[in-house]
Amino acid sequence: MADLKIKKSSGLVSLMFLVVNLLALSSCICTKKYCLGADDMDQVYFYNNVIENLDTVVVKKFAKNTGFATLISSSTTITVNFSKTTNFEIVVLNEKLTTDFDYKVELPGNGQVYTVSDFVVKKERCNSGFMCNDYFNALESYKVNGKSASGAILALGK
């Protein structure tokens, strides 16, 4: 009878040991990548622009759905470092853009104005794995000058 109790308790200990190891292992299985989304809009990709036109970028923030009538703030970014890519340049802004507002992005160098509005955001799973419940706000679409655009990064001039 004593042997039976020892076998049962050692079986329980083995089961608990296995569960603890599986839980420890599961934390290692979860990926830890960073998912770029709507909460990370501090860069603008400018396509089809010459560098001279991108040295100064003015971003005007407007109350959402007011037809760009209610100006809230304005920010100017001066850029001297460019990526030297073949078909686009990345400008890192002084302030992050959020989906709670509409924007006008102005290039004083050539007078170009881009209106950016109607952001559509969707919660998506970011990291996957056993017991991982990590979500982020994916930028699904937005409008530039009234035309629909999509992508995880704000792109102007495409």
Contacts in CASP RR format, 6 or more apart in sequence:
PFRMAT RR
TARGET T0000
AUTHOR 0000-0000-0000
METHOD contacts of the structure
MODEL  1
MADLKIKKSSGLVSLMFLVVNLLALSSCICTKKYCLGADDMDQVYFYNNV
IENLDTVVVKKFAKNTGFATLISSSTTITVNFSKTTNFEIVVLNEKLTTD
FDYKVELPGNGQVYTVSDFVVKKERCNSGFMCNDYFNALESYKVNGKSAS
GAILALGK
26 129 0 8 1.000
26 130 0 8 1.000
26 131 0 8 1.000
27 131 0 8 1.000
29 129 0 8 1.000
29 130 0 8 1.000
29 132 0 8 1.000
30 127 0 8 1.000
30 128 0 8 1.000
30 129 0 8 1.000
30 130 0 8 1.000
30 131 0 8 1.000
30 132 0 8 1.000
30 134 0 8 1.000
31 127 0 8 1.000
31 128 0 8 1.000
31 129 0 8 1.000
31 132 0 8 1.000
32 127 0 8 1.000
33 126 0 8 1.000
33 127 0 8 1.000
35 124 0 8 1.000
35 126 0 8 1.000
35 127 0 8 1.000
35 136 0 8 1.000
35 138 0 8 1.000
36 152 0 8 1.000
36 153 0 8 1.000
37 136 0 8 1.000
37 137 0 8 1.000
37 138 0 8 1.000
37 139 0 8 1.000
37 152 0 8 1.000
38 98 0 8 1.000
38 99 0 8 1.000
38 119 0 8 1.000
38 121 0 8 1.000
38 137 0 8 1.000
38 138 0 8 1.000
38 139 0 8 1.000
39 96 0 8 1.000
39 98 0 8 1.000
39 136 0 8 1.000
39 137 0 8 1.000
40 96 0 8 1.000
41 96 0 8 1.000
41 97 0 8 1.000
41 98 0 8 1.000
41 139 0 8 1.000
41 153 0 8 1.000
41 154 0 8 1.000
42 92 0 8 1.000
42 93 0 8 1.000
42 95 0 8 1.000
42 96 0 8 1.000
42 97 0 8 1.000
43 90 0 8 1.000
43 91 0 8 1.000
43 92 0 8 1.000
43 93 0 8 1.000
43 153 0 8 1.000
43 154 0 8 1.000
44 57 0 8 1.000
44 90 0 8 1.000
44 91 0 8 1.000
44 93 0 8 1.000
44 105 0 8 1.000
44 154 0 8 1.000
44 155 0 8 1.000
44 156 0 8 1.000
45 88 0 8 1.000
45 89 0 8 1.000
45 90 0 8 1.000
45 153 0 8 1.000
45 154 0 8 1.000
45 155 0 8 1.000
45 156 0 8 1.000
46 54 0 8 1.000
46 88 0 8 1.000
46 89 0 8 1.000
46 90 0 8 1.000
46 91 0 8 1.000
46 155 0 8 1.000
46 156 0 8 1.000
46 157 0 8 1.000
47 87 0 8 1.000
47 88 0 8 1.000
47 155 0 8 1.000
47 156 0 8 1.000
47 157 0 8 1.000
47 158 0 8 1.000
48 87 0 8 1.000
48 157 0 8 1.000
48 158 0 8 1.000
49 89 0 8 1.000
49 107 0 8 1.000
49 110 0 8 1.000
49 112 0 8 1.000
49 157 0 8 1.000
51 82 0 8 1.000
51 89 0 8 1.000
52 109 0 8 1.000
53 107 0 8 1.000
53 109 0 8 1.000
53 110 0 8 1.000
53 112 0 8 1.000
54 79 0 8 1.000
54 82 0 8 1.000
54 89 0 8 1.000
54 91 0 8 1.000
54 107 0 8 1.000
55 78 0 8 1.000
55 79 0 8 1.000
55 80 0 8 1.000
55 109 0 8 1.000
56 76 0 8 1.000
56 77 0 8 1.000
56 78 0 8 1.000
56 79 0 8 1.000
56 107 0 8 1.000
56 108 0 8 1.000
56 109 0 8 1.000
57 76 0 8 1.000
57 77 0 8 1.000
57 79 0 8 1.000
57 91 0 8 1.000
57 93 0 8 1.000
57 105 0 8 1.000
57 106 0 8 1.000
57 107 0 8 1.000
58 74 0 8 1.000
58 75 0 8 1.000
58 76 0 8 1.000
58 77 0 8 1.000
58 105 0 8 1.000
58 106 0 8 1.000
58 107 0 8 1.000
58 108 0 8 1.000
59 74 0 8 1.000
59 75 0 8 1.000
59 76 0 8 1.000
59 77 0 8 1.000
59 93 0 8 1.000
59 95 0 8 1.000
59 97 0 8 1.000
59 103 0 8 1.000
59 104 0 8 1.000
59 105 0 8 1.000
59 106 0 8 1.000
60 71 0 8 1.000
60 73 0 8 1.000
60 74 0 8 1.000
60 103 0 8 1.000
60 104 0 8 1.000
60 105 0 8 1.000
60 106 0 8 1.000
61 71 0 8 1.000
61 72 0 8 1.000
61 73 0 8 1.000
61 74 0 8 1.000
61 75 0 8 1.000
61 97 0 8 1.000
61 101 0 8 1.000
61 102 0 8 1.000
61 103 0 8 1.000
62 68 0 8 1.000
62 69 0 8 1.000
62 70 0 8 1.000
62 71 0 8 1.000
62 72 0 8 1.000
62 101 0 8 1.000
62 102 0 8 1.000
62 103 0 8 1.000
62 104 0 8 1.000
63 69 0 8 1.000
63 70 0 8 1.000
63 72 0 8 1.000
63 101 0 8 1.000
63 102 0 8 1.000
64 100 0 8 1.000
64 101 0 8 1.000
64 102 0 8 1.000
64 117 0 8 1.000
65 102 0 8 1.000
65 117 0 8 1.000
66 102 0 8 1.000
67 102 0 8 1.000
67 117 0 8 1.000
68 102 0 8 1.000
68 104 0 8 1.000
68 115 0 8 1.000
68 117 0 8 1.000
72 101 0 8 1.000
75 93 0 8 1.000
75 94 0 8 1.000
75 95 0 8 1.000
76 94 0 8 1.000
77 91 0 8 1.000
77 92 0 8 1.000
77 93 0 8 1.000
77 94 0 8 1.000
79 91 0 8 1.000
79 92 0 8 1.000
82 89 0 8 1.000
82 90 0 8 1.000
83 89 0 8 1.000
83 90 0 8 1.000
88 155 0 8 1.000
97 103 0 8 1.000
97 116 0 8 1.000
97 154 0 8 1.000
99 119 0 8 1.000
99 121 0 8 1.000
99 137 0 8 1.000
99 139 0 8 1.000
102 115 0 8 1.000
102 116 0 8 1.000
102 117 0 8 1.000
102 118 0 8 1.000
103 115 0 8 1.000
103 116 0 8 1.000
103 117 0 8 1.000
104 113 0 8 1.000
104 114 0 8 1.000
104 115 0 8 1.000
104 116 0 8 1.000
105 113 0 8 1.000
105 114 0 8 1.000
105 116 0 8 1.000
105 156 0 8 1.000
106 112 0 8 1.000
106 113 0 8 1.000
106 114 0 8 1.000
107 113 0 8 1.000
114 144 0 8 1.000
114 145 0 8 1.000
114 156 0 8 1.000
114 157 0 8 1.000
115 143 0 8 1.000
115 144 0 8 1.000
115 145 0 8 1.000
115 146 0 8 1.000
116 142 0 8 1.000
116 143 0 8 1.000
116 144 0 8 1.000
116 154 0 8 1.000
116 156 0 8 1.000
117 142 0 8 1.000
117 143 0 8 1.000
117 146 0 8 1.000
118 141 0 8 1.000
118 142 0 8 1.000
118 143 0 8 1.000
118 146 0 8 1.000
119 139 0 8 1.000
119 141 0 8 1.000
119 142 0 8 1.000
120 139 0 8 1.000
120 140 0 8 1.000
120 141 0 8 1.000
120 142 0 8 1.000
121 137 0 8 1.000
121 138 0 8 1.000
121 139 0 8 1.000
121 140 0 8 1.000
122 137 0 8 1.000
122 138 0 8 1.000
122 140 0 8 1.000
123 135 0 8 1.000
123 136 0 8 1.000
123 137 0 8 1.000
123 138 0 8 1.000
124 135 0 8 1.000
124 136 0 8 1.000
124 138 0 8 1.000
125 134 0 8 1.000
125 135 0 8 1.000
126 134 0 8 1.000
126 135 0 8 1.000
126 136 0 8 1.000
127 134 0 8 1.000
138 152 0 8 1.000
139 151 0 8 1.000
139 152 0 8 1.000
139 153 0 8 1.000
139 154 0 8 1.000
140 150 0 8 1.000
140 151 0 8 1.000
141 148 0 8 1.000
141 149 0 8 1.000
141 150 0 8 1.000
141 151 0 8 1.000
142 148 0 8 1.000
142 149 0 8 1.000
142 150 0 8 1.000
142 154 0 8 1.000
143 149 0 8 1.000
144 156 0 8 1.000
144 157 0 8 1.000
149 155 0 8 1.000
149 158 0 8 1.000
END
